[in-house]
């Protein structure tokens, strides 16, 4: 599987296909038993998660992993950790420099707050926000890392139609305004087909199709994997419909 710069690559497959396991291998949470992972021209197979993040890889999680008692702005500030200059001792000695650094990082976060239409909730504790807005904060914290590769694990799960439309718009604007590689894991096939440049399909831990959305949607192996019928029968049934 390859994800190009400035592209949205969807990773789809039935439940249990291995999507989250693949993402955990790429991000350093799991070590693959075989095969290789290359990020930005460098093999990263087996690197721990913090080192993978330091290379410019950010992710959101299927289940929200935010600090519920902290404000939106403070949760986003946590995403700036790899851009901070100077350690705790240096910042304690050189207070003026530390203050300037904090203002610089906060300005970067404020840009994300504006991009995601969150000025009205910037100081609200995350735990008081509805689910859809918490998912938006989760995306914002990942963007605060200024990633080169952004992995979104079911960013629209549990959302209503309006919230899904907003999230899709943010992802499309990211593609238009930056060279970030986006890998999208999503079960809403309408969204996948509408916003993805390429689609990779996993089934029982192996890729069964990769390519543009229209080609993948018509692939007999993909149809069979999703409706549980032999490829020939699935193709015939789809054609009949």
BAMARDREN-776248 format. One record per residue (C-alpha): x, y, z; chain; residue number from 1. Coordinates in steps of 0.2 Angstrom, whole numbers, plus 5000, padded with zeros to 4 digits. Layout:
BEGIN
   xx   yy   zz chain   n
    X    Y    Z     A NUM
...
! end
This chain:
BEGIN
   xx   yy   zz chain   n
 5000 5000 5000     A   1
 5006 5017 4996     A   2
 5000 5034 5001     A   3
 5005 5049 4990     A   4
 5008 5067 4996     A   5
 4993 5078 4994     A   6
 4982 5063 4992     A   7
 4968 5055 5001     A   8
 4970 5036 5002     A   9
 4955 5026 5009     A  10
 4959 5010 5018     A  11
 4943 4999 5019     A  12
 4938 4982 5022     A  13
 4925 4971 5032     A  14
 4926 4971 5051     A  15
 4941 4961 5057     A  16
 4950 4963 5040     A  17
 4966 4970 5049     A  18
 4964 4989 5046     A  19
 4968 4995 5064     A  20
 4982 4982 5065     A  21
 4990 4989 5049     A  22
 4989 5007 5056     A  23
 4996 5001 5073     A  24
 5011 4994 5063     A  25
 5013 5010 5053     A  26
 5013 5021 5069     A  27
 5024 5010 5079     A  28
 5011 5003 5091     A  29
 5014 4985 5084     A  30
 5029 4977 5076     A  31
 5025 4968 5060     A  32
 5030 4949 5060     A  33
 5036 4952 5042     A  34
 5036 4965 5028     A  35
 5043 4982 5028     A  36
 5036 5000 5032     A  37
 5044 5015 5023     A  38
 5040 5032 5028     A  39
 5047 5047 5018     A  40
 5060 5037 5010     A  41
 5066 5029 5026     A  42
 5062 5011 5033     A  43
 5053 5013 5050     A  44
 5049 4995 5053     A  45
 5050 4992 5072     A  46
 5052 5010 5077     A  47
 5043 5015 5093     A  48
 5028 5026 5092     A  49
 5036 5041 5099     A  50
 5050 5041 5086     A  51
 5037 5038 5072     A  52
 5027 5053 5078     A  53
 5043 5063 5078     A  54
 5045 5059 5059     A  55
 5029 5068 5056     A  56
 5016 5055 5058     A  57
 5000 5059 5067     A  58
 4984 5049 5070     A  59
 4966 5050 5077     A  60
 4959 5036 5086     A  61
 4943 5026 5083     A  62
 4938 5029 5101     A  63
 4941 5047 5106     A  64
 4958 5049 5116     A  65
 4957 5067 5123     A  66
 4959 5075 5140     A  67
 4941 5078 5145     A  68
 4945 5090 5159     A  69
 4956 5101 5148     A  70
 4950 5115 5136     A  71
 4949 5113 5118     A  72
 4964 5125 5116     A  73
 4974 5115 5129     A  74
 4971 5099 5120     A  75
 4977 5106 5104     A  76
 4993 5113 5113     A  77
 4997 5095 5118     A  78
 4999 5091 5099     A  79
 5013 5104 5098     A  80
 5025 5094 5108     A  81
 5037 5090 5094     A  82
 5039 5108 5089     A  83
 5043 5115 5107     A  84
 5061 5122 5108     A  85
 5071 5121 5124     A  86
 5069 5109 5139     A  87
 5060 5113 5156     A  88
 5077 5119 5164     A  89
 5081 5131 5150     A  90
 5063 5138 5149     A  91
 5063 5140 5168     A  92
 5080 5150 5167     A  93
 5075 5160 5152     A  94
 5057 5165 5156     A  95
 5056 5178 5142     A  96
 5061 5166 5129     A  97
 5049 5153 5136     A  98
 5035 5165 5135     A  99
 5039 5169 5117     A 100
 5039 5151 5112     A 101
 5022 5148 5121     A 102
 5015 5162 5111     A 103
 5022 5156 5095     A 104
 5015 5138 5098     A 105
 4998 5146 5103     A 106
 4997 5156 5087     A 107
 4999 5140 5077     A 108
 4985 5132 5087     A 109
 4973 5147 5085     A 110
 4975 5144 5066     A 111
 4968 5127 5068     A 112
 4954 5132 5079     A 113
 4949 5144 5065     A 114
 4951 5131 5052     A 115
 4940 5119 5061     A 116
 4927 5132 5065     A 117
 4929 5131 5084     A 118
 4932 5148 5090     A 119
 4916 5148 5100     A 120
 4922 5132 5110     A 121
 4940 5136 5111     A 122
 4940 5138 5131     A 123
 4927 5124 5134     A 124
 4932 5108 5143     A 125
 4932 5094 5130     A 126
 4921 5083 5142     A 127
 4907 5096 5140     A 128
 4906 5095 5121     A 129
 4895 5084 5111     A 130
 4902 5069 5102     A 131
 4904 5077 5085     A 132
 4914 5091 5091     A 133
 4925 5080 5101     A 134
 4929 5071 5085     A 135
 4934 5088 5078     A 136
 4945 5092 5092     A 137
 4953 5075 5090     A 138
 4957 5080 5072     A 139
 4963 5097 5077     A 140
 4976 5089 5090     A 141
 4983 5078 5076     A 142
 4984 5093 5064     A 143
 4994 5103 5078     A 144
 5008 5091 5075     A 145
 5010 5098 5057     A 146
 5011 5080 5051     A 147
 5017 5074 5034     A 148
 5006 5059 5036     A 149
 4989 5060 5044     A 150
 4980 5044 5048     A 151
 4961 5046 5052     A 152
 4954 5030 5060     A 153
 4935 5031 5057     A 154
 4934 5050 5060     A 155
 4915 5050 5055     A 156
 4910 5035 5066     A 157
 4894 5040 5076     A 158
 4891 5056 5067     A 159
 4875 5063 5060     A 160
 4874 5068 5042     A 161
 4878 5086 5045     A 162
 4893 5082 5055     A 163
 4900 5070 5042     A 164
 4898 5083 5029     A 165
 4908 5095 5039     A 166
 4922 5082 5043     A 167
 4923 5078 5024     A 168
 4925 5096 5020     A 169
 4939 5099 5032     A 170
 4948 5083 5025     A 171
 4946 5089 5007     A 172
 4952 5107 5012     A 173
 4967 5099 5019     A 174
 4971 5090 5003     A 175
 4969 5106 4993     A 176
 4979 5117 5004     A 177
 4994 5106 5009     A 178
 5004 5092 5004     A 179
 4999 5081 5018     A 180
 4996 5062 5014     A 181
 4980 5057 5022     A 182
 4975 5039 5025     A 183
 4957 5037 5029     A 184
 4949 5022 5038     A 185
 4930 5024 5036     A 186
 4915 5012 5035     A 187
 4904 5025 5026     A 188
 4906 5020 5008     A 189
 4898 5035 5001     A 190
 4911 5046 5010     A 191
 4925 5035 5004     A 192
 4920 5036 4986     A 193
 4916 5054 4986     A 194
 4933 5061 4994     A 195
 4946 5048 4991     A 196
 4959 5048 4977     A 197
 4964 5030 4979     A 198
 4956 5015 4989     A 199
 4965 5000 4996     A 200
 4954 4986 5002     A 201
 4960 4973 5015     A 202
 4952 4957 5018     A 203
 4958 4944 5031     A 204
 4975 4953 5032     A 205
 4979 4954 5013     A 206
 4975 4967 5000     A 207
 4962 4962 4987     A 208
 4961 4978 4977     A 209
 4969 4995 4976     A 210
 4965 5009 4964     A 211
 4954 5023 4960     A 212
 4937 5023 4969     A 213
 4926 5019 4954     A 214
 4938 5004 4949     A 215
 4938 4997 4967     A 216
 4919 4998 4969     A 217
 4916 4987 4953     A 218
 4930 4974 4958     A 219
 4922 4957 4960     A 220
 4933 4952 4974     A 221
 4928 4968 4984     A 222
 4909 4965 4981     A 223
 4912 4947 4987     A 224
 4921 4953 5003     A 225
 4907 4965 5007     A 226
 4891 4954 5004     A 227
 4899 4937 5007     A 228
 4895 4929 4991     A 229
 4906 4921 4978     A 230
 4914 4934 4966     A 231
 4905 4927 4951     A 232
 4888 4927 4960     A 233
 4891 4944 4968     A 234
 4896 4952 4951     A 235
 4880 4945 4943     A 236
 4869 4951 4957     A 237
 4877 4968 4957     A 238
 4874 4969 4938     A 239
 4856 4964 4940     A 240
 4853 4978 4952     A 241
! end
